[in-house]
Amino acid sequence: MGAVQKLATVVIVGLVALASVLVVYLADEPNRRAAEAAEQEEVAVERGISTYLNNCVTCHGPGGEGLTAQDGRIGLPLGGNTRQARAAQEVNQSQDPIERQQRYDLIVETLHQGRNAMPAFGRGAEGGAVLNDEEIHELATMIQHVDWDLVYNDVIAANDGVYPPAPPTTPAAAAAQAPAGAAAAPAAPPAGAPPADGAAAQAPAAPAATLEGYDIGWRLNGQDSAAENLTLTVAPGSTISLPNVGASLHNFAVDDLGVSVDMPVGQTVEATIPADAPAGQYEFYCNVPGHKALMNGILVIDSAAAPPAAAQAPAGATPAEGTPAPAGAPPAEQAAVPTLEGYDIGWRFEGQDSASADVTITVAPGAKIPLLNAGVSPHNFAVDAFDNMVVDMPIGQTVEATIPADAAPGEYEFYCNVPGHKALMTGTLIVQ
């Protein structure tokens, strides 16, 4: 009987010990789950950084800082050390669980479908997804958890220890990178030098058309690829002038004709259509990753194409002396206030850019402010203090905002009230 009691005692003690271990194990379950989630998050962030380096740096910058005039970036800020980047990071990495989930859903949907100037990378991408669902989840997780200094360091390491260079702006650098199909500009002779023996002075042939690249779209004779289909008709052997007035590199490509011309920021190059190009229709587009969805059109080759139209001056250019003003244009004496330009997403005004600094406009009561929407999404000019004044700015158009004649002297906030724009599109209006 004593042996049975001892055995029972051993069994009971063993069961109690096992129960204790199980209780401790279950009590520690939340910690184990948290550790596992943290490990999975760390892996997702690492993979997200790799995806970012391969697909996002060009537009959003090496440290997530986004659009900056000096660096030629066009993507919105995601995080980093600029004023706008810190504001964006605070939203993206919100500590409120509900806000964080809402932001995650928005980031994922934007990556899938695109938004404003940003092209789609997932299920909404033309011709098939660039990123799969897992890669998009990892990229969204990275944006919400990453230390952007680490991303910056990885980008620098991937570029041999230097900040990724901007496109060349000097003629020598541009010539060194001129691709096949680009017409090189002739070197100018020294001042006062006589023409070469036997060389007749010959004016260069006018381009058949001027196709302007901006961020992100083409403009051609009032057409805009961000809003409609573009059709460009030229004769075989024609040249097409390609000014890049945007903040990122563009390219003019016609695969079926073997044409591919890089368009450095702030420069104008030319593409030459082969003289033996068969008549017909061809697709042209920008082959910079992510641009094709908004930068494509139809090139029509027609030997009977009309002669080139007069060159189109870029927005803001001063008309040549004697050039009649467009119908309905205000008299010169009324255009006292420079143009406030809205782009995607920010204001530009006399060298100021709301993406990197405060924009300040000084006007008199009753003044008219020209408002140009040079972006690819709607904007507006809002001043709540003036009876909630809101002036809509259609894409590609110039409108005017009239300051009330009885506006009291002082400082007023102006901004764009399109959802999501105010953080980067605010400024100070001084009435005096």
C-alpha positions in Angstrom: 0.0 0.0 0.0 2.9 2.3 0.7 4.3 1.8 -2.8 1.0 2.7 -4.3 0.8 5.9 -2.3 4.3 6.9 -3.2 3.5 6.3 -6.9 0.3 8.4 -6.6 2.2 11.1 -4.9 4.8 11.1 -7.7 2.1 11.3 -10.4 0.3 14.1 -8.6 3.5 16.1 -8.2 4.3 15.5 -11.8 0.9 16.7 -12.9 1.2 19.8 -10.7 4.6 20.6 -12.2 3.3 20.1 -15.8 0.3 22.3 -15.0 2.6 24.9 -13.6 4.8 24.8 -16.8 1.7 25.0 -18.9 0.4 28.0 -17.0 3.7 29.8 -17.3 3.8 28.9 -21.1 0.3 30.2 -21.7 1.0 33.3 -19.6 4.0 34.1 -21.8 2.0 33.5 -25.1 1.4 37.3 -25.7 5.2 37.9 -25.4 6.0 35.1 -27.8 3.5 36.3 -30.3 4.8 39.9 -30.0 8.3 38.6 -30.5 7.2 36.6 -33.6 5.3 39.6 -35.0 8.3 41.9 -34.4 10.6 39.4 -36.2 8.2 39.2 -39.2 7.9 43.0 -39.2 11.7 43.3 -39.3 11.9 40.9 -42.3 9.2 42.8 -44.1 11.0 46.2 -43.5 14.2 44.8 -44.8 12.5 43.4 -48.0 10.5 46.7 -48.3 13.8 48.7 -48.3 15.1 46.6 -51.2 11.8 47.1 -53.1 12.1 50.9 -52.4 15.6 51.1 -53.7 14.6 49.3 -56.9 11.4 51.2 -57.6 10.9 54.4 -55.6 14.2 56.3 -55.0 14.0 58.3 -58.3 10.8 60.0 -57.3 10.8 59.8 -53.5 14.5 60.4 -52.8 17.1 58.3 -50.9 15.8 59.3 -47.5 12.0 59.4 -48.3 12.1 63.2 -48.4 10.2 63.4 -51.7 9.9 66.4 -53.9 12.6 69.0 -53.6 13.4 71.6 -56.3 17.1 71.3 -55.7 17.2 67.5 -56.1 14.8 67.1 -59.0 12.5 64.7 -57.1 8.8 64.6 -57.8 7.3 62.1 -55.4 5.5 63.1 -52.2 7.5 63.0 -49.0 7.1 59.8 -47.0 9.5 60.5 -44.1 12.9 62.1 -43.4 14.3 65.3 -42.1 12.7 68.1 -44.2 9.7 70.0 -42.8 7.2 68.3 -45.1 8.9 64.9 -44.6 8.6 65.0 -40.9 4.9 65.9 -41.2 4.4 63.0 -43.6 6.2 60.6 -41.3 4.1 61.6 -38.4 1.0 60.7 -40.4 2.4 57.5 -41.9 3.8 56.2 -38.6 0.9 57.4 -36.4 0.8 55.8 -32.9 -3.0 55.6 -33.1 -4.0 52.1 -34.1 -7.0 53.1 -36.1 -5.2 55.9 -37.9 -2.2 53.6 -38.6 -4.5 50.9 -40.1 -6.3 53.6 -42.2 -3.0 54.9 -43.5 -1.7 51.4 -44.2 -4.9 50.7 -46.3 -4.4 54.0 -48.2 -0.7 53.2 -48.9 -1.5 49.7 -50.2 -4.4 51.0 -52.4 -2.2 53.8 -53.8 0.6 51.3 -54.6 -1.9 49.1 -56.4 -3.9 51.7 -58.3 -1.7 54.8 -58.4 -2.8 58.3 -57.4 -2.5 61.7 -59.1 0.9 61.7 -60.8 2.0 58.4 -59.2 1.5 55.4 -61.5 0.1 52.1 -60.4 2.5 49.3 -59.4 0.0 46.6 -58.5 -3.2 45.3 -59.9 -4.0 48.7 -61.6 -0.7 48.8 -63.5 -0.9 48.9 -67.3 0.3 45.7 -68.8 0.5 43.8 -65.5 1.6 44.4 -62.0 5.1 45.6 -61.3 4.9 44.5 -57.7 3.0 41.5 -56.3 0.7 41.6 -53.2 3.5 40.5 -50.8 6.0 43.1 -52.1 3.3 45.8 -51.7 2.5 44.7 -48.2 6.3 44.8 -47.3 6.7 48.2 -48.9 3.7 49.6 -46.9 5.0 48.0 -43.7 8.4 49.6 -44.4 7.0 53.0 -44.8 5.1 52.7 -41.5 8.0 51.4 -39.4 11.4 52.3 -41.0 14.1 54.6 -39.8 14.6 56.7 -42.9 18.2 57.3 -42.0 18.8 53.6 -42.5 17.2 53.8 -46.0 19.4 56.8 -46.8 22.5 54.9 -45.8 21.5 51.9 -47.9 21.0 54.1 -51.0 24.3 55.8 -50.4 26.1 52.5 -50.1 24.4 51.3 -53.3 25.8 54.4 -55.1 29.4 53.8 -54.0 29.2 56.2 -51.1 27.8 59.2 -52.8 24.4 60.9 -53.0 22.7 59.7 -56.2 23.6 62.3 -58.8 21.1 64.5 -60.6 20.8 64.3 -64.4 23.6 66.2 -66.2 23.0 69.9 -66.8 26.2 70.9 -68.6 26.4 70.6 -72.4 29.5 68.4 -72.0 27.8 66.0 -69.7 24.6 65.9 -71.8 26.7 65.2 -74.9 28.5 62.4 -73.1 25.1 60.8 -72.3 23.3 61.5 -75.5 21.6 58.3 -76.7 21.1 56.9 -80.1 18.5 58.9 -82.0 19.2 62.2 -80.3 20.4 65.0 -82.6 23.5 66.7 -81.1 23.4 70.5 -81.0 26.1 72.0 -83.2 29.0 73.6 -81.4 28.9 77.4 -81.5 31.9 79.1 -83.1 33.9 81.5 -81.0 32.7 85.1 -80.9 33.8 86.9 -84.1 35.1 83.8 -85.8 34.5 83.7 -89.6 32.6 80.8 -91.1 34.6 77.9 -92.3 35.8 78.1 -95.9 33.1 77.3 -98.4 30.5 76.9 -95.7 27.4 78.8 -96.3 25.4 80.2 -93.4 22.5 77.8 -93.1 19.7 78.1 -90.6 18.7 74.8 -88.9 15.5 73.3 -90.0 12.6 74.0 -87.7 11.4 71.0 -85.8 8.2 69.4 -87.0 6.7 69.7 -83.5 7.5 70.5 -79.9 6.6 67.8 -77.5 7.0 69.0 -73.9 7.6 66.6 -71.0 6.7 67.7 -67.5 6.0 65.7 -64.3 4.3 63.4 -65.3 2.9 63.9 -68.7 3.3 65.2 -72.3 2.0 68.5 -73.6 1.5 69.0 -77.3 -0.4 72.0 -78.9 -2.8 72.3 -76.0 -3.2 68.6 -75.5 -2.1 66.9 -72.3 -1.4 63.2 -72.0 -2.5 63.2 -68.4 -6.0 64.1 -69.5 -6.5 62.8 -73.1 -4.9 60.7 -75.8 -2.1 62.5 -77.7 -1.6 62.2 -81.5 1.6 63.6 -83.1 1.7 63.7 -86.9 5.0 64.2 -88.7 6.6 63.4 -92.0 9.5 60.8 -92.4 12.8 62.4 -91.6 11.3 65.1 -89.3 12.8 66.2 -86.0 10.8 66.6 -82.9 11.9 69.1 -80.3 11.7 67.6 -76.7 12.0 70.1 -73.9 12.0 68.6 -70.4 10.4 71.3 -68.1 9.8 68.8 -65.3 11.8 67.8 -62.3 12.8 64.3 -63.3 14.4 62.6 -66.2 12.2 61.7 -69.2 12.6 59.8 -72.4 11.0 59.7 -75.9 10.8 56.2 -77.2 9.3 54.6 -80.3 10.2 51.0 -80.2 9.0 50.1 -83.7 11.3 52.8 -85.2 14.3 52.1 -82.9 14.1 55.6 -81.4 15.0 56.3 -77.7 16.1 59.7 -76.7 16.8 60.7 -73.0 15.6 64.1 -72.0 17.7 65.6 -69.2 16.0 67.9 -66.7 15.8 71.5 -67.9 17.2 70.8 -71.4 15.8 70.5 -74.9 16.9 67.7 -77.2 15.7 66.4 -80.5 14.5 63.1 -81.8 14.9 62.4 -85.5 12.3 60.2 -87.2 14.0 57.8 -89.7 13.7 59.1 -93.3 12.7 55.6 -94.4 10.0 55.2 -91.7 6.9 53.6 -93.3 3.7 55.5 -93.1 1.4 54.4 -90.3 0.8 54.7 -86.6 3.3 54.0 -83.8 3.2 54.2 -80.0 5.5 56.7 -78.4 6.1 56.9 -74.6 8.5 57.7 -71.8 10.4 54.6 -70.8 11.5 55.9 -67.4 10.1 53.3 -64.9 6.5 54.2 -63.8 6.0 57.0 -66.4 4.5 55.2 -69.3 1.0 55.0 -67.9 0.7 58.9 -68.1 3.2 59.5 -70.8 2.2 57.8 -74.0 0.6 58.7 -77.3 0.3 57.9 -81.0 2.9 59.0 -83.6 1.4 59.2 -87.1 4.0 59.0 -89.9 2.5 60.8 -93.0 4.6 62.1 -95.9 1.9 64.8 -96.5 2.1 66.1 -92.9 1.6 69.8 -92.4 4.7 72.0 -92.0 5.7 72.7 -88.4 3.6 75.0 -86.4 5.2 78.0 -84.6 7.2 77.0 -81.6 5.1 77.2 -78.4 6.6 79.3 -75.7 6.7 77.6 -72.2 4.4 78.8 -69.5 5.5 82.1 -68.0 7.6 83.1 -71.0 7.5 86.8 -72.0 6.0 87.3 -75.5 8.4 88.7 -78.1 8.0 92.4 -78.9 5.2 93.0 -81.3 3.5 89.6 -80.6 -0.2 90.2 -80.0 -1.6 89.1 -76.7 -3.9 86.1 -76.7 -7.6 86.9 -76.9 -9.0 87.9 -73.5 -5.5 88.4 -71.9 -5.5 91.2 -69.3 -3.6 94.4 -70.1 0.0 94.4 -69.0 -0.6 97.0 -66.4 -3.0 94.7 -64.6 -0.6 91.8 -64.3 1.2 93.4 -61.3 1.3 90.2 -59.2 3.5 87.3 -60.4 1.9 83.9 -61.1 1.4 81.5 -58.2 2.0 78.1 -59.8 0.5 74.9 -58.3 2.2 71.6 -59.2 2.0 68.1 -57.8 2.1 68.8 -54.9 3.2 72.3 -53.9 3.2 76.0 -54.7 5.9 77.8 -56.6 6.2 81.6 -56.5 9.1 83.8 -57.5 11.7 81.1 -56.6 9.9 80.0 -53.5 8.7 76.4 -53.2 6.2 75.4 -50.5 7.8 71.9 -50.5 10.9 73.2 -49.0 10.1 76.6 -47.5 7.2 78.9 -46.6 5.7 80.8 -49.6 4.9 84.5 -49.0 2.9 86.7 -51.4 2.5 90.4 -50.8 -0.4 92.2 -52.5 -2.6 95.3 -52.2 -6.4 95.1 -51.6 -8.2 94.4 -54.8 -5.2 92.8 -56.5 -5.6 89.9 -58.9 -3.3 86.8 -58.4 -2.8 84.7 -61.5 -3.1 81.0 -60.6 -1.5 78.4 -62.9 -2.2 74.7 -62.4 0.9 73.1 -63.9 0.3 69.7 -62.3 -1.7 66.7 -63.1 -4.3 66.9 -60.4 -6.9 69.6 -59.5 -5.9 72.4 -57.1 -7.5 75.4 -55.6 -6.6 78.6 -53.8 -8.4 79.0 -50.5 -8.4 81.9 -48.0 -10.8 81.1 -45.2 -10.5 84.7 -43.8 -12.0 86.1 -47.0 -15.5 84.7 -46.5 -14.1 81.2 -47.2 -12.9 82.2 -50.6 -12.1 79.2 -52.9 -10.9 79.5 -56.5 -10.7 76.2 -58.4 -7.7 75.7 -60.6 -8.4 73.3 -63.5 -5.5 71.2 -64.7 -3.3 73.1 -67.3 -5.3 76.3 -67.0 -4.6 79.8 -65.5 -7.3 81.5 -63.5 -7.3 84.5 -61.2 -8.0 85.0 -57.5 -9.2 88.5 -56.7 -8.4 89.9 -53.2 -11.3 91.7 -51.7 -11.0 95.5 -52.2 -11.9 96.0 -48.5 -9.4 93.4 -47.2 -7.8 94.7 -44.0 -4.0 94.9 -43.9 -2.5 91.9 -42.3 -1.3 88.3 -42.8 -3.6 85.5 -43.9 -3.1 81.8 -44.6 -3.8 80.5 -48.1 -3.8 76.8 -49.0 -5.1 74.2 -51.4 -8.1 72.5 -49.8 -8.1 69.4 -52.0 -7.9 66.5 -49.6 -4.3 65.6 -48.7 -2.8 68.7 -50.3 -2.8 71.3 -47.4 0.2 69.8 -45.7 2.4 70.8 -48.6 0.4 73.6 -50.2 0.1 76.4 -47.6 1.6 79.9 -47.5 1.2 83.4 -46.2 -0.7 86.2 -48.0 0.3 89.7 -46.8 -2.2 92.5 -47.6 -0.7 95.9 -47.3 
